[in-house]
Amino acid sequence: MSDRTGEHAPTEEKPKLKEYEGEGITVTFEPRRCLHAAECVHGLPEVFDLSRSPWVLPDAAEPGLVAEVVRRCPSGALQYHHHPPEAAAEPPDSPTTVRRTPSGQLVLRGDLLVTGPHGERHETRVMLCGCGASGNQPYCDHSGPCAEPDDDAADRR
């Protein structure tokens, strides 16, 4: 699909969510939001292993530990919910925090309501596009100047 300038507009497909169900916890993954911070694979390699299929095995560690590592995911691509469903959901950080990375993304943590092409979503962790080039607005997808490595990420590797 192209706009009046002949430029192709990004496709606005509904976010795809992959679900990995365990006995005490279910982990969900939204691939388009993953920015490869690798907090999951470094934090619990027995649960998160890219070399196998499925790459997430929630029962490979205690549910509380899985939840702790999922909360380290800065983009919010990984989420979780405990079983039974009445169990506590991921608590938002309080107070809400906002910081800009050296390459321009906005990293937010807290009780958030994010509006995008598919409506409003309640979130606890997001990395929003700061350059306007993302094809997954308002989330960052590293498709513009944000793709430049920032000093923080290089220091963590």
C-alpha positions in Angstrom: 0.0 0.0 0.0 1.4 3.4 -0.9 0.5 6.9 0.2 0.2 10.1 -1.9 4.0 10.5 -2.2 4.4 7.0 -3.5 6.1 5.9 -0.3 5.0 2.5 1.1 3.3 2.8 4.4 4.2 0.2 7.0 1.8 -2.6 7.3 -0.3 -2.3 10.4 -0.9 -5.9 11.2 -2.4 -6.9 14.6 0.4 -7.8 17.0 1.2 -11.6 17.0 1.6 -13.1 20.4 3.2 -16.4 21.0 2.2 -18.2 24.2 4.4 -20.7 26.1 2.3 -22.3 28.8 3.8 -23.8 31.9 2.3 -25.4 35.0 2.6 -22.3 37.2 3.3 -19.5 34.7 2.6 -18.7 31.1 5.1 -16.6 29.2 4.0 -14.6 26.1 6.3 -13.2 23.4 5.5 -10.5 20.9 8.3 -10.9 18.3 7.9 -7.5 16.6 8.7 -5.8 20.0 11.8 -7.8 20.7 15.0 -5.6 20.5 17.4 -8.4 21.4 18.6 -7.1 24.7 19.1 -10.8 25.7 18.1 -10.3 29.3 16.1 -13.5 29.1 18.8 -15.8 27.6 21.5 -14.5 29.9 19.1 -14.5 32.9 17.7 -18.0 32.6 19.3 -20.0 29.8 17.5 -23.2 30.9 14.2 -21.5 30.2 15.1 -19.2 27.3 17.3 -20.9 24.7 17.2 -19.7 21.0 18.8 -23.0 19.8 15.8 -25.1 20.5 12.1 -25.2 19.6 10.2 -24.1 21.5 12.7 -21.6 22.7 10.8 -20.9 25.9 10.2 -23.7 28.5 8.5 -22.0 31.5 8.6 -25.1 33.6 12.4 -25.3 33.4 12.6 -23.0 36.5 10.5 -21.9 39.4 7.7 -19.6 38.3 8.8 -16.7 40.5 12.3 -16.8 39.0 10.8 -16.9 35.4 8.7 -13.9 36.3 11.7 -12.0 37.7 13.7 -12.6 34.5 10.8 -11.7 32.2 10.5 -8.3 34.1 14.1 -7.5 33.0 12.9 -7.4 29.3 13.1 -3.7 28.6 10.9 -3.7 25.5 8.0 -5.6 27.0 8.2 -8.2 24.2 8.1 -10.8 27.0 5.2 -10.8 29.4 3.9 -13.4 31.9 0.9 -14.4 33.9 0.7 -16.8 36.8 -1.7 -19.7 37.2 -4.4 -19.7 38.4 -5.5 -16.6 36.6 -6.5 -15.0 39.9 -2.8 -15.0 40.9 -1.1 -11.6 40.9 -0.3 -10.0 37.6 3.0 -8.3 36.9 3.1 -5.3 39.2 4.0 -2.0 37.5 7.0 -0.1 38.8 6.0 2.8 41.1 6.7 5.6 40.5 6.6 5.4 36.7 9.9 6.1 35.2 10.9 7.5 31.7 14.4 7.6 30.3 15.8 8.3 26.9 18.6 6.1 25.6 21.6 7.6 23.9 20.2 6.5 20.6 16.8 8.1 21.2 14.4 5.4 22.4 12.1 6.2 25.3 12.2 3.5 28.0 9.1 3.5 30.2 8.3 1.4 33.2 5.1 1.8 35.3 1.4 1.7 35.0 1.1 2.6 31.4 -1.7 3.0 28.8 -0.2 3.0 25.3 -2.3 4.0 22.3 -1.3 2.5 18.9 -3.0 1.5 15.6 -4.8 -1.3 17.3 -6.2 0.7 20.2 -5.1 1.1 23.8 -2.9 -1.5 25.6 -2.2 -1.6 29.3 1.6 -2.1 29.7 4.2 -2.2 32.5 7.3 -2.0 30.3 7.8 -0.5 26.9 10.5 0.9 24.6 9.0 3.6 22.4 10.3 5.0 19.2 12.1 8.3 19.6 13.0 8.9 16.0 9.6 8.3 14.2 11.0 5.7 11.8 9.6 2.6 13.4 7.2 0.4 11.4 5.7 -0.8 14.7 4.6 2.6 16.1 4.6 3.7 18.8 7.1 0.9 19.8 10.7 1.0 18.7 11.8 -1.6 16.1 15.4 -0.3 15.4 14.5 0.6 11.8 15.7 4.2 12.0 18.5 6.1 13.8 17.6 4.0 16.9 19.4 1.1 15.2 22.7 2.7 15.9 24.3 0.9 18.9 24.1 3.0 22.0 26.9 3.2 24.6 24.7 1.5 27.3 24.1 -1.6 25.2 27.7 -1.9 24.2 28.8 -1.7 27.8 26.5 -4.5 28.8 27.8 -7.0 26.1 
